[in-house]
């Protein structure tokens, strides 16, 4: 249920490392469950610079609006445009509902690997 190749932030994002300093960021199944039915996703523009711990996207549900936060500073290199047409993808499979890809400029901050599922079970951040 919890992919082994992910790290998790204290704000309920999952982080998957790619080649070099590139990472993919999405929200965890815990966050998706807490939000309820996702009805809208606002994504940044490719090429936009982001700072560590800044919201780079917004997820709107029938209950709330929540930011998707970046664990490192960098440049948005890709966004999941399919989420604007089908935001419910986040509820159906949050592990595949990548919001953004970031080319990092600094090392990661505030996320942990291993301990898979702890975010899901407790609702608390790892670390």
N, C-alpha and C positions, 0 to 999 in steps of 0.2 A: 504494500500500500504506500509506503514512503520510499521514494527513490533514493538509492544509496549515494548517488553522485551529486547531491544537493547540499548546500549550506543554508542556514536559516538566520534571519535577522530578528531582533527583538520586536520589530514592528510587523512581523508575520509575512515577510517576503521570503520567497525561496530564491536562491542564487545558484546558477550553474556556470562553472568555469568553461570557457572555450579556449581557443588557441591564443597564446600570448596573454595580454591583459584584458581580453574581451570576456564579458560575462553576460548572461541572460538573467533577467529579473522578472518574477511574477509573484502573485500572492498565494499563500498556502491554502490548503483545503479548510483549515480552521478559520482563516479570515473569510473565505468564500461562504462558509456555513454561517458565520456570525453576521455577514452582510445580508444574507437572504438572496432573493432573486435579483441578479445583476441585470440592469436595464440599459445602462449607458457606460461607455468607456471613453475618456478623453486622453489622447496620446500626444506626446511631444513631437516636434519636427525632427527629422533626421538632420544631423549636423548641430543640433542644439547642445550647448555646454551645460553640464550639470555639476553641482557640488555634492560632496558626500553628505548623506542624510537629508537631502532635499527631496521633496515630492516631485516626481518627474511625470506622473500620470495620475488620473483620478478614476475611481471606480464608483459608479452610482448604482444603488440598489433601491428596492422598495422601502428599505429601512433607513439608509444612511448614505453618506458620501465619504469615501476614504481615499487617502493618497497612497500611491505606490512610491516607496522611498528608495533612493539609490544608496548602496553601501560604499560607493567610492566615487571620486570625482572623475569626470571624463566627458566624452562626446557620445551622443546618441548615434549609433551606427545603423540601427534598424528598429522598426516598430512592427507590431503584429496588427496590420490593418484589418485583418479578418475580425478582430474584436469589435470594431466600430459597426460592422454589419451584423455580427452574432455575439453580442456581449455575454449571452448565456453560456458560452463556451467555458467561461471561468467557473461557473457552477458545475457544469458537466464534467470537466477534467482540468482542474486548476494546474496540474503539473505540466500540461501541454499548452496552457493558456498564457504563454510568455507575453509579457507586455512590451518590454524593450530589450534591446541589446546595447551594451555600453562598452566603448573602448576606454579602458581605465588609464588614468594618469598617475594614480597612487595605489599603494597596496590597499587591500580590503580593510574595512573598519567595522567592528561591531557585529560580525557574524561568525557562526561556529559550524564546524562540520561534525560528523558523527552524531551520536545521540539522536538518531532519526526518530521522528514522531513525538519527541518531548514537547515541542510547541503545540502539537495537535492535542495531546492528552491533557496538558495543564492550562493551556491558554496563556502561558507566560513565555517570555523570551528566553532563549538559550544563552548562557554565558554569564 
